[in-house]
């Protein structure tokens, strides 16, 4: 394949994030093993850490990770946790995460997490070490296979609907191009991809020349359509009298946060967010009004946004849990919707092949400084005083606001599906907070491994001086943590320093409020969290110092002032004991949107439910 030549390559992303910005990566060979080609290419895409679990069909592939300068192996306790960690890593790095599993048992274990990444449009590269091509052709009864004439590809078929592209490698010829194609699709569509890698292809030589040119990971779209869409959006805004802008979470997934922040500054119109987009626009912004989630919105928010004659809706993900049970009403004739690749103007005209990032950049360039409507920010009524305000015990109405006060700029907060995902949205964040929750797919247990992925990403970004280190703050429930608690062991092993707030409310409170409040199926095995850190091999004395438990507001206040909690040097566990029948008002209101029967059941069980007026339920 030609005489050996020195290869020097550096991607734009690696150049931004590599500590050795001027060193590049040198390969003194014309060919490289296909396994190494894969890892070099993934590293070029901005991935510095590989999550996963070793298995006998990926071991030789894993060996090549150590050949790539700046690429690290970060093992996990199981494949599900590994894929969750890759999801959290991708969110925090604002790029992609990567998980490696083995044939059959490994890839199926990870599949639930990959489905969540697909649903919420998170970039995850799933690499699967497969049986050899001869084993596949001869349908050999190799372990991890199914049946007497096993189809070794049956597992790849299982993940078909949970990925946007896949490279099913069967020869080294054309394999680099297939790898490149799939990696590019991961970024263009912001969804998971799979690379299936037979064990006998790992060391096959392929040309290294392609690595000289980094992949183009930008979705350029159609320039003419982008120009026309931008013109139509500006015309709609100019002709309105009382416009507003609603910013949702797909802005972050498609790497358009900087552009949307510049746009809201330039437009200077009222700004609203959703449960899942909280923090994308600083809630200290002079034009920020509040979180609009239909009926479960703060006092005055729904009336304020409904008074708009034009709503610019950017990156919407209108699931039930992100729209107040579909009560977030936005009339098409009053809406300009900027989706991930399509723009719709008042339900009458649409433009396709218009990537959200490219359009927002064009709007920032072209929105005139003069000629846009001047809109006064709506004034909202004060938050109502809760009837349990004087309680000395820790209550749902108090704890979330107190935790929000604890936050510092650059913090990354993970809220588990449960009371945290509905309690935190009721708060006001200080500036510079990043919020992540998974309330559309809603797989409980996601947040703890995702927080581990966050810690790896934050350390990586801080080392390259791409952003301040910040703290990872996990807020999870006792029921959710039970599913993936093993990953706290890796937090200790990898010397990370997240702050874990564990809501101990004796089981699945989020399920109790839905149905079966007193049924035993909503009870869990009670953990003694004081044993958790030493169980995961933190020295006994350190574990005692880094575990904290609060049953009263006064106890939690004292804990939050401790230096070890405010500026952690290792894992901090804060157990917060709360009543099993206490829930955030946004959660009970969300459940109430299911209909009158849901309201009746909650009240009979003893849950507090705010009056909403008449609304039709969507559940039955």
GUGUDO-66433 format. One record per residue (C-alpha): residue number from 1; x, y, z. Coordinates in steps of 0.2 Angstrom, whole numbers, plus 2048, in hexadecimal, padded with zeros to 3 digits. Layout:
GUGUDO-66433
  nr  xx  yy  zz
 NUM   X   Y   Z
...
This chain:
GUGUDO-66433
  nr  xx  yy  zz
   1 800 800 800
   2 80E 80C 7FC
   3 81E 810 806
   4 81D 815 818
   5 81A 827 81B
   6 818 832 82A
   7 806 836 82E
   8 801 845 838
   9 7EF 849 83A
  10 7E5 854 846
  11 7D2 857 846
  12 7CB 868 849
  13 7C2 860 859
  14 7D2 858 85F
  15 7DB 868 85C
  16 7CF 871 867
  17 7CF 865 875
  18 7E1 85D 875
  19 7ED 862 882
  20 7FB 85F 875
  21 7F4 86B 868
  22 803 86C 85E
  23 809 85A 85F
  24 7FC 852 854
  25 7FD 83F 853
  26 80A 836 849
  27 809 825 841
  28 819 820 838
  29 810 813 82D
  30 806 812 81D
  31 7FA 806 824
  32 7F2 803 835
  33 7E8 7F5 83C
  34 7D5 7F8 839
  35 7D2 7F7 84C
  36 7DE 806 84E
  37 7D7 80F 840
  38 7C6 80F 849
  39 7CD 816 859
  40 7D7 823 850
  41 7C8 829 847
  42 7BD 829 856
  43 7CA 833 85F
  44 7CB 83F 851
  45 7B8 842 854
  46 7BC 849 865
  47 7B9 839 870
  48 7C7 837 87C
  49 7C0 82A 888
  50 7B9 819 883
  51 7AC 811 88F
  52 7A7 7FE 88F
  53 7AA 7ED 895
  54 7B7 7E1 88E
  55 7B1 7D0 886
  56 7BB 7C3 87D
  57 7B4 7CA 86C
  58 7BB 7DC 86F
  59 7CB 7D9 878
  60 7D7 7DB 86A
  61 7CD 7EA 864
  62 7CF 7F2 875
  63 7E2 7EF 874
  64 7E3 7FC 866
  65 7DB 80A 871
  66 7EC 80A 87A
  67 7F5 80E 86A
  68 7EC 81F 867
  69 7F4 82D 870
  70 7E7 836 87B
  71 7DA 829 87A
  72 7D5 820 88B
  73 7CC 810 890
  74 7BF 813 89E
  75 7B7 803 8A3
  76 7A6 801 8AB
  77 79D 7F4 8B6
  78 791 7EE 8A8
  79 78D 7F3 896
  80 77D 7FC 89B
  81 786 808 8A6
  82 794 80A 899
  83 787 810 88C
  84 77F 81B 899
  85 790 822 89D
  86 794 825 88A
  87 783 82E 889
  88 788 83A 898
  89 799 83D 891
  90 792 841 880
  91 786 84E 887
  92 793 857 892
  93 7A1 857 884
  94 794 85D 878
  95 79A 850 86C
  96 79A 83D 86B
  97 79D 82F 878
  98 7A2 81D 874
  99 79E 80C 87C
 100 7A6 7FB 878
 101 79D 7EB 87B
 102 79F 7D9 876
 103 794 7CE 86A
 104 783 7CA 870
 105 782 7CB 883
 106 78C 7DC 884
 107 783 7E5 876
 108 772 7E0 87C
 109 776 7E5 88E
 110 77A 7F7 887
 111 76B 7F8 87B
 112 75F 800 888
 113 76B 80E 88A
 114 76E 810 877
 115 75B 811 875
 116 75B 820 881
 117 769 829 877
 118 75F 826 867
 119 74F 82D 86F
 120 758 83C 876
 121 764 83F 867
 122 774 83C 870
 123 784 838 866
 124 78A 827 86B
 125 795 81B 861
 126 792 809 866
 127 7A1 7FD 861
 128 79D 7EB 862
 129 7AA 7DE 861
 130 7A3 7CF 857
 131 7A7 7BD 854
 132 7B2 7B9 845
 133 7AC 7B9 833
 134 7AF 7A6 832
 135 7A5 7A4 842
 136 797 7AE 83B
 137 797 7A5 82A
 138 797 794 831
 139 78A 798 83F
 140 795 791 84C
 141 78D 78F 85D
 142 799 79B 865
 143 795 7A1 877
 144 789 7B0 878
 145 780 7AA 868
 146 76E 7A3 867
 147 768 792 861
 148 770 784 858
 149 773 78D 847
 150 776 79E 84E
 151 774 7AE 844
 152 782 7B8 84B
 153 77B 7C8 844
 154 76A 7C6 84E
 155 771 7D2 85B
 156 775 7E0 84E
 157 763 7DE 848
 158 75D 7E1 859
 159 765 7F2 85A
 160 760 7F8 848
 161 752 804 84E
 162 75D 80B 85B
 163 76A 812 850
 164 76B 81E 841
 165 779 815 838
 166 784 806 83A
 167 794 7FF 832
 168 793 7EC 832
 169 7A5 7E8 82D
 170 7A8 7D8 823
 171 7B8 7DC 81A
 172 7C6 7E8 81D
 173 7C3 7EE 80B
 174 7B9 7FE 80C
 175 7B8 7FD 81F
 176 7C0 80E 823
 177 7B4 816 818
 178 7A5 80D 821
 179 7AC 812 832
 180 7AE 824 82C
 181 79C 824 824
 182 794 81E 834
 183 79E 82A 840
 184 799 839 835
 185 786 833 836
 186 788 833 849
 187 78C 846 849
 188 780 84B 83B
 189 771 843 842
 190 776 844 855
 191 771 832 858
 192 77A 821 85C
 193 783 817 84F
 194 78A 805 850
 195 79B 7FE 849
 196 79A 7EB 849
 197 7AC 7E5 849
 198 7B0 7D2 846
 199 7BF 7CC 851
 200 7C9 7C6 842
 201 7C9 7D8 839
 202 7D1 7E1 848
 203 7E3 7DF 842
 204 7E0 7E0 82F
 205 7EB 7EE 827
 206 7E2 7FC 81F
 207 7E9 80C 818
 208 7EC 81A 824
 209 7EB 828 817
 210 7D9 82C 81B
 211 7DE 831 82D
 212 7E7 840 826
 213 7D6 849 822
 214 7CA 84B 831
 215 7B8 847 82E
 216 7AC 855 82A
 217 7A0 853 839
 218 796 862 835
 219 784 861 82E
 220 785 86F 820
 221 773 86D 81A
 222 76E 876 80A
 223 774 888 80A
 224 766 88E 7FF
 225 759 887 80B
 226 762 88E 81A
 227 762 89F 812
 228 750 89E 80E
 229 74B 897 81F
 230 754 8A5 828
 231 74C 8B2 81D
 232 73B 8AB 821
 233 73E 8AA 834
 234 744 8BC 834
 235 735 8C2 82B
 236 729 8B9 837
 237 732 8C1 846
 238 732 8D2 83E
 239 71F 8D1 83A
 240 71B 8CC 84C
 241 717 8D8 85A
 242 71A 8CD 86A
 243 726 8BE 865
 244 72E 8B2 871
 245 73B 8A4 870
 246 73A 893 877
 247 74A 889 878
 248 74A 876 87A
 249 757 868 87D
 250 75A 863 86B
 251 764 873 869
 252 771 86C 874
 253 771 85B 86C
 254 775 863 85B
 255 783 86E 862
 256 77A 87E 85F
 257 77A 885 871
 258 786 893 86D
 259 77C 898 85E
 260 76B 899 867
 261 773 8A3 876
 262 779 8B0 869
 263 768 8B0 861
 264 75F 8B3 871
 265 76B 8C1 875
 266 768 8C9 864
 267 755 8C7 864
 268 752 8CE 876
 269 741 8C6 877
 270 739 8BB 885
 271 742 8AA 887
 272 73A 89A 88D
 273 741 889 890
 274 73B 877 893
 275 73F 86A 8A1
 276 74C 862 896
 277 754 872 890
 278 756 87B 8A0
 279 766 884 8A1
 280 76A 886 88F
 281 765 898 890
 282 76C 89F 8A1
 283 75D 8A2 8AC
 284 765 8B2 8B2
 285 763 8B8 8A0
 286 75A 8C9 8A0
 287 74D 8C2 894
 288 74A 8B1 89B
 289 738 8AF 8A1
 290 737 89D 8A7
 291 734 88A 8A3
 292 725 887 899
 293 71E 875 89B
 294 70C 878 898
 295 701 876 8A7
 296 710 871 8B2
 297 718 882 8B0
 298 71B 88F 8BD
 299 70E 89C 8C1
 300 70B 8A8 8B2
 301 717 8A0 8A6
 302 70A 897 89B
 303 6FF 8A7 89A
 304 70F 8B1 895
 305 715 8A7 887
 306 703 8A4 880
 307 702 8B7 87F
 308 70F 8B7 871
 309 70A 8B9 860
 310 719 8AF 85A
 311 722 8A2 862
 312 734 89D 85B
 313 735 88B 861
 314 747 884 85F
 315 74C 872 861
 316 73C 86C 869
 317 73A 85A 870
 318 728 85A 874
 319 726 849 87E
 320 719 848 88B
 321 726 84A 899
 322 72D 859 891
 323 71D 862 88C
 324 712 860 89C
 325 709 851 895
 326 706 859 885
 327 6FE 869 88D
 328 70C 874 886
 329 701 87C 878
 330 709 885 86A
 331 6FE 889 85B
 332 706 886 84A
 333 700 896 843
 334 709 89F 851
 335 719 895 850
 336 729 895 847
 337 731 884 84A
 338 743 881 848
 339 746 86E 849
 340 756 865 847
 341 755 866 834
 342 744 86D 82F
 343 73D 87F 832
 344 72B 882 832
 345 723 894 830
 346 712 895 838
 347 70D 884 832
 348 70C 88A 820
 349 71E 88A 819
 350 72C 87E 81D
 351 73E 87C 818
 352 748 86C 819
 353 75A 868 819
 354 75D 876 825
 355 768 870 834
 356 764 879 844
 357 775 87F 848
 358 778 886 836
 359 767 88F 837
 360 76A 897 848
 361 77B 89D 842
 362 773 8A5 833
 363 766 8AD 83E
 364 774 8B4 849
 365 77C 8BC 83A
 366 76D 8C3 831
 367 760 8C8 83F
 368 761 8DB 83E
 369 765 8E5 84D
 370 756 8F1 849
 371 745 8EC 843
 372 742 8DE 84F
 373 733 8E0 85B
 374 737 8E7 86C
 375 72E 8DC 879
 376 72D 8DF 88C
 377 731 8D0 896
 378 721 8C9 89F
 379 720 8CB 8B2
 380 71C 8BB 8BB
 381 713 8B9 8CB
 382 71D 8B3 8DA
 383 71F 8A1 8DD
 384 711 89B 8E9
 385 716 898 8FB
 386 715 885 8FF
 387 70A 87F 90D
 388 719 875 914
 389 725 883 914
 390 728 883 927
 391 72C 870 927
 392 73C 86C 92F
 393 73D 85C 925
 394 744 85C 913
 395 735 85F 907
 396 734 85E 8F4
 397 72E 870 8F4
 398 73E 876 8FD
 399 74C 86A 8F8
 400 74E 86E 8E5
 401 74F 881 8E8
 402 75C 87E 8F5
 403 766 873 8EA
 404 765 880 8DC
 405 76D 88D 8E8
 406 77B 880 8EB
 407 780 880 8D9
 408 78F 88A 8D2
 409 793 890 8C0
 410 79A 882 8B5
 411 790 874 8BF
 412 789 866 8B5
 413 779 85F 8BD
 414 772 84E 8B9
 415 760 84B 8BE
 416 759 83A 8BE
 417 748 835 8B7
 418 73D 837 8C7
 419 73A 845 8D3
 420 74B 84E 8CF
 421 745 84F 8BC
 422 736 859 8C2
 423 73C 861 8D1
 424 74C 86A 8CA
 425 742 872 8BC
 426 738 87C 8C9
 427 748 885 8CE
 428 752 894 8C7
 429 764 88F 8C3
 430 773 89B 8C5
 431 77C 89F 8B5
 432 787 893 8AD
 433 77E 882 8B2
 434 77D 874 8A6
 435 76D 868 8A9
 436 76B 857 8A3
 437 75C 84B 8A5
 438 755 83D 89B
 439 742 840 89D
 440 73D 83A 88C
 441 744 829 88C
 442 743 829 89F
 443 74E 819 8A3
 444 751 81A 8B6
 445 763 817 8BA
 446 769 821 8AC
 447 770 830 8B6
 448 77D 828 8C1
 449 787 820 8B3
 450 784 830 8A8
 451 78B 83A 8B7
 452 79B 82F 8B6
 453 79C 833 8A4
 454 79B 845 8A8
 455 7A9 844 8B4
 456 7B4 83C 8A7
 457 7AF 849 89A
 458 7B1 858 8A6
 459 7C3 852 8AB
 460 7C7 850 899
 461 7C1 862 894
 462 7C9 86A 8A3
 463 7DA 862 89F
 464 7D9 869 88E
 465 7D3 87A 894
 466 7C3 879 88A
 467 7B9 87E 899
 468 7BA 880 8AC
 469 7B9 86F 8B5
 470 7A8 872 8BE
 471 7A0 865 8C9
 472 795 857 8C4
 473 785 856 8CF
 474 77A 847 8CE
 475 769 848 8D5
 476 761 836 8D6
 477 755 82C 8DF
 478 757 81D 8EA
 479 74D 812 8DD
 480 757 818 8CE
 481 768 817 8D6
 482 764 805 8DA
 483 765 800 8C8
 484 776 807 8C4
 485 77F 80A 8D5
 486 78E 7FF 8CF
 487 795 80E 8C5
 488 798 817 8D5
 489 7A7 80B 8D7
 490 7AE 812 8C7
 491 7AC 824 8CD
 492 7B7 81F 8DC
 493 7C3 815 8D1
 494 7C6 822 8C5
 495 7C8 82F 8D3
 496 7BA 83A 8CD
 497 7B1 847 8D8
 498 79E 848 8D5
 499 791 84D 8E2
 500 783 840 8E3
 501 773 845 8EB
 502 769 836 8EE
 503 756 839 8F2
 504 752 82B 8FF
 505 73F 82B 8FE
 506 73C 818 901
 507 739 812 8EF
 508 732 817 8DE
 509 729 827 8E3
 510 727 82C 8D1
 511 71D 81C 8CE
 512 713 81E 8DF
 513 70C 82E 8D8
 514 707 826 8C8
 515 6FF 817 8D0
 516 700 80B 8DE
 517 706 817 8EB
 518 706 80A 8F9
 519 709 7FB 8EF
 520 718 7F0 8F3
 521 71E 7F0 8E1
 522 723 803 8E4
 523 72E 7FE 8F3
 524 741 7FA 8F0
 525 74F 7F2 8FA
 526 755 800 906
 527 767 804 905
 528 773 809 913
 529 77C 816 909
 530 789 819 916
 531 791 808 910
 532 791 80D 8FE
 533 7A2 816 8FC
 534 7AC 809 907
 535 7A3 7FB 8FD
 536 7AB 803 8ED
 537 7BC 803 8F5
 538 7BD 814 8FB
 539 7C8 814 90B
 540 7BD 813 91B
 541 7C2 824 922
 542 7C0 82D 912
 543 7AF 824 90F
 544 7A9 82A 91F
 545 7AE 83C 91C
 546 7A6 83C 90A
 547 795 835 90F
 548 788 841 916
 549 776 83E 91B
 550 768 84B 91E
 551 756 848 925
 552 753 85A 929
 553 755 86B 920
 554 761 870 92D
 555 76C 861 92A
 556 76C 863 918
 557 770 876 91A
 558 780 871 924
 559 785 863 918
 560 784 86F 909
 561 790 87B 911
 562 79E 86E 914
 563 7AE 871 90A
 564 7AE 85F 904
 565 79D 861 8FC
 566 79F 872 8F5
 567 7B0 86E 8EE
 568 7B1 85B 8ED
 569 7C2 852 8EA
 570 7BA 841 8E9
 571 7A8 839 8E8
 572 79C 841 8F4
 573 78C 838 8F8
 574 77E 843 900
 575 76F 838 906
 576 75F 843 907
 577 751 83B 910
 578 73F 840 90B
 579 72D 83A 90D
 580 728 82C 900
 581 718 836 8FD
 582 71F 847 8F9
 583 721 84C 8E7
 584 725 85C 8DD
 585 716 865 8D8
 586 71B 864 8C6
 587 71C 851 8C7
 588 70A 850 8CE
 589 704 85C 8C2
 590 70C 853 8B3
 591 703 843 8B9
 592 6F3 84C 8BB
 593 6F3 850 8A8
 594 6EF 83D 8A6
 595 6DD 841 8AB
 596 6D1 842 8B9
 597 6D4 830 8BF
 598 6E6 834 8C1
 599 6E2 843 8CC
 600 6D6 839 8D6
 601 6E2 82B 8DA
 602 6F0 837 8DF
 603 6E4 841 8EB
 604 6DE 831 8F3
 605 6F0 82B 8F5
 606 6F4 83B 8FE
 607 6FE 844 8F1
 608 6FC 857 8EF
 609 6F5 85C 8DE
 610 6F3 86E 8D8
 611 6E3 873 8D0
 612 6E5 875 8BD
 613 6D4 878 8B7
 614 6CB 86D 8AA
 615 6D7 864 89E
 616 6D5 854 894
 617 6E0 845 899
 618 6EB 83D 88C
 619 6EF 82D 894
 620 6DF 822 890
